[in-house]
Amino acid sequence: MYEQEFATSTRPVVTVAECTQNLSIRGEPEEHLSVRASGGSDSIAVESDGNRFLVHARSDCQLVCPANAVIDVTTVHGNLQVGGIAQAVTLGTVNGNARVTGVAAVNVQDVGGNLTIRDVRDDVRAGAVRGNLRVYLLGGNVAADRVAGNAWVEDTEGDVEIGRVSGNAHLSPMPGRAATLHATVSGNVTVLLDSASGVQVLALASGGVRSDVDGLALVEEGGLFRGVRDDGAMILQLSAGGWIRLRQRVVRGLGADRSHTGLVDLEPIGEMIEAQISESMADMESRLAELLGSIGVHEVSRRLSEVQAALLQQATESSHETVRLQAQREAERARMRAERERRKWRRVSGHLGVRHESGATDEERLRVLRMVEEGRITPQEATELLAALEGR
């Protein structure tokens, strides 16, 4: 484990050129940059020029910087977690999952796994997301070019622009906002709307469009569904390969109106559960990466090697014992077969040989019982062996 600390101002510029494994960046009130790498001193390089810092990491890396720092990450080959930064965060390519929370704004180019963004004050801009996209508690606009999985965009105050979603989409804008929601989705689309806001709908879906929202009736014209309620302050422009459902947002609580609970609220629950699972998995992977980073890659490798060696030795000893018992069993079976053949020869030839008047001795019987107890022969085989010893 390698650790180093650098003095900074309240607003340093931190650039991570490359991290070959997992990266975690956290903002704190202190005026310093703390660098921790799971490898040795040769696994990380930090170049400083006044208030600017350039980081190259070849192992799991954790950065703690002032909350007002400017963060720019070029490439992360593993997972990325960023939180507590009061400025805009710029991200290039993340091959794994990315999770960003509590920042001013986010601009990310390419994420190979899932992208989760939460509690952002201003805008979110994403290029390609090859997993699922989850954005919620957003004070500005959200735009994404391509999402290979499912997309959940919830509690957003600004516009939503998603170029292409290969899976399903779940949209839930903040009530009472004059915003535009535009999305092209290969699967199904669910939109939650409050009961008081004006909305204008322009939707096209292979599986049809249905509205369960009070006062929002839809009219179909050549496969295109239109509808307006009140002043139409919120504009929905949606296209789906499956179906589109416009549902009424359910206000929970003791005084809530229950008239729209039931199926209206339960149908998208599968998508919501999947979103929670994806988010939890990404969070767990990030936490695991931090834990492994604190232990150290070399220490983890050493412990794994010890466990593997112990398991291999145990398996070898068990295999040897199994082979020994199997050999003993086969030897006993061979002797029993030989005894049966000898008795058969005696009956055919008329040569009965010399019979012992006492038959099997007590010592021989005890020996047979001991072989059954040790698992070397079965009870049926023991019966045949005793019969052979008795000469019957």
N, C-alpha and C positions, 0 to 999 in steps of 0.2 A: 504494500500500500504506500502510495506517494501523496504527500500533502504539501501545499505551498500557499502562502498568502501574500497578496500584493495590496499596497495602499492605493486608494483611488479617490476621486472627487465624488460628489453626489450623483453625477451623471456620466459614468464612463461609457465608452463604446467597446462592446465585447463581440468579437467575431470568432465563430468556430468554423474553421475552414473544413475540417473533416474529423469525424469520430467513427472509428471502425467498429465500435460496439454500441452500447447503450449510453444515452446522454440525458442528464437531468440538470435543469437550470432553475434556480429558485431565488426570488428577490427578498432581501431582508433590509432592515433600516440601517445596518452598519455600513460605513464607508470603506469597504475593502472588497477585494475579489479573492475568494477562497477556492482553490483548485484541489480536487481529490481524484486520484486515478487508482484503479484496482491493481495495475501493474507497478513496476518500479519507476525510477526517475527517467529511464530511457523510453517509457511508454507514453510520455506526454511532453510537449514543447510549448512554452508560452513566451511569446515575443511582446514586449511592451514598448510603447513609444508615447511617453507622456501619459495621457489619459486614454490611450487606445491599446487594446490587447488582442492578440491573434493567437488562437489555440489550435493545436494539432494533437489529437488523442488517438492512441492505438490500443486502447483498452476501455473498459467502462469508466465513464467520467462524470463527476458531479461538480457543478459550479454554483457557488453562492455569491451573489453580487448585490449592489445597491438596488433597491426597488425601482429607482428612476433610471436605471441603465438602459442603453439602446442595445438590443440583442439582434444579431444577424447570424443565422446558422446556414452554412452552405450544403453540407452533406452529412447524413447520419446513416450508418449501415444497419443499426439496430433500431431500438425503440427510442422515442423522444418524449420527455415530459418537461413542460415549461409552466411556471406559475408565479404569481405575485409580482408581475412587472407592470409598472405604471405607464410605460411607453409602448409604442407599436412594436410588434415582434415580426421579423422577416425570416421565413424558413424556405430553404431550397428543396432538396430531395431527402425524404425519410423513407428508408426501405422497409421499416417495420411499422408499428403503430405510433400514432402521435396524439398526445393529450395536452391541451392548452387551457389554462384556467386563470381567471383573475388578471387579465392584461387589458391594455388600452385598445389594441386592434391587432388583427392577424392577417398576414399575407403569406400563404403557403403555396409552393409550386407543385409538388408531386409527393403523394403519400402511398407507399406500397401496401399498407395494411389499413386499419380503421383510423378515422380521424374524429376525435371528440373535442369540441370547443364549448366552453361554458363560461358564463359571467364575463362577457366582453363589453366594454363601454361603447366602442364605436363599430367600425365595419369589419367584416370577415370576407377575405377573398381566397378562394381555393382553386387550383388548377385541376389536376387529376387525382381522384381518390380511388384506389383500386380495391378498397374494402367498403365498409359502411361509413356513412357520414352522420354525425350527431351534433347539432348546434342548438343550444338553448340558453335563455337569459341573455339576449343580445340587444344592445341599445341602438345599433345602427343597421346597415344593410348587410345582406349575405348573398354572395355570388359564388357559384361553383360551375366549372366547365363540364366535368364528367365524374359520375359516381358509379363504380362497377357493382356495388352492392345495393343496400337499402339506404334511404335518406330520411332522417327525422329532423325537422326544423321547428322548434317550439319556443313560444314566448319571445318572439322577435318584434321589435318596434318598427323596423324599416322594411324596405323592399326585399323580396326574395327572388333570385334569378338562378335557376338551375338548368343548365343546358341539356344534360342527358343523365337519367337515372336508369340503370339496367334492371334494378329490382323494383321494390315498392317505395312509395313516399308517404310520409305522415307529416302534415303541415298544421301548425296551430299558432297563428299570429296573436299578438297581444290584442285584447278587445279595444274597440274604439279608435283604431289607427287607420289613417288614410294612406294605405300602402298598396303596392302591386305585387302579386304573387304569380310568377311565371315558371312553369316547370314542364319538361317533356319526360315522360316516364314510360318505361316498357311494361311495367306491371300495373298494380292498382294504386289509386291515390285516395287518401282520406284527409279531409280538411275539417278542422273544428272551428266553428264560428260562434260568436256570442249572439244573444238574442236581440240586442239593441242596435248594433252597428249596421250602417248601410253597406250594401255589397252589390257588385256587378259581376256576373258570371259569363264567361265565354269558354266552353269546354267541348272537347272532342274525345270520345272514348269508344273502343271497340265493344266493351261490355256494357255500355250505357252509362248515363249519369243520373243520380238520384239525389234529391234534396230532402233532408229531414229537419230543415231549419224553418222556424215559424216565419211566415210571410214571404218566403223565397220560393216562388213557383218557377219551374223551368219549362221552356218551350223548345221543341226540337224542329229544326229546319234543315233538311238534307243531311242529317247526322250530326249537325252542330247544335249544341244546347246553349240556350241563352236564358238569362234571368236577371232581374233587378229588384232590389229591396231598398226602399227609402231613397237616399241621395246617391247611393252607389259609390261611397267614398273609397271603399276597398275594392280593388279590381283583381279578379281571379282569371288567369289565362292558362288553361291546363290542357294537356294532351296525354292520353294514356292508352297503352295497348290492352289493358284490362278494363276494370270499371273505375268510376269516380263516385265517391260518396261525400256529400256535404252534410256534416252532422252538427248538432247543436252542442256547444260547450256546456258541460254540466258543472254548475256551481255547487260544491259540496259544503256541508255545514248544517247546523241545527235548523236554520231558517231557509235552507235551500229549497228551490222548487224541484220536486221529484218527478214532474210530469214527463221528463225526457230521459229518465234513467232507464235501465233495462238493456235491451238489445242495442239501442243507440250508442250506449257507452261501452258495451262489452265486445262488439265486433272487432274493433282495432286492438283489443287487449293483447292478442298474439304478437303483433308488431311491437307494442310497447314493452312486452316482456323480453323480446329479442333484443331490443335496444338496450334495456337494462343489463342483460347478460353480456352484450358486446362491450358496453362501457365498463362493467365490473371486470371482465377479462383483461381489457386494456390496462385498467388501473392496477390489477393484480400483477400483470407482467411488469409494469413499471416499478411497482414496489419490490418485486422479486429482484429486478435488476439492481435497484438501490441496495438491497440487502446483500446480494452477491458482491456488489462493488465494495461494501463495507468490510466484508470478510476477506476479499482478495481472491483473484482468479487462481493464483498458485496454490493457496491454501485449500480452495475448493477442489482443485485437481488432485492434490495430494490425498485428501480425504476420500475422494471417489476412487482413487487407485487402491487405497487400503481396503475399502469395502469390496471392490471387484476382486482383489486377491483373496480375501477371506471367503467370498462366495465361490470362487473357483476351487479353492482348497476343499471347502465343504462338499462341493459337487463331485470332486475327484474321489474323496474318501467314500462318499455315498455310493459312487459308481463301482469302486473296488469291492465294497461289501456286497453289493448286489450281484456282481459277477461271481464272487466266492460262494454265496448261497445258491446261485443258479447252478454252479458246477457241482456242488454237493448233491443237489436235487437230481441232476442228470446222472450222477454216479450211482445213487440209490435206485433210480429207475432202471438203469442198465443192469444192476445186480438182480433186481426183481425179475426183469425179463429173462435173464440167464437162468434163474432158478425155475421159472415157469417152463422154459424150454427143456431143462433137465428132467423135471417131473414128467413132462409129456413124453420124453424119450424113454423114461423108465416104464411108463404104462404101455407104450407101443412095443418095446423090446422085451417086456416081461422081466426085466432086471430091476428088482425093487431096491437093491442095494442094502446097506445096513441101516436099520432104523434105531434110533436112540429110544430106549423105553420111556425115558422121561420127557421126550419132545424138546421144545425150547426151554432153555434155562431161564431162571429169574433175571440173571444179568442181561441176557439177550432181550427179554421183554422190556426191561427198564431202558435199555439202549434205544429200542424202537420208540417208546413213549417220549424219551428225551428229544429224539429227532423230530417228532410231531410238535413238541413244545417250542423247539427252535425254529420251526417253519421250514425245515429241510424236506419234509415229506408231508403229504396230506393224510387225514385219518383213513381214507379209503386205501391209500397206498400202504399205510401201516397195517391194516387188516390183511391185505394180501401178503405182506412180508411175514407177519406172524404165522399165517396159514402155511407158508412155504417152510418156515422153520419148524413147525409142528409136523410137517411131512404129510399133510392132508392133501 
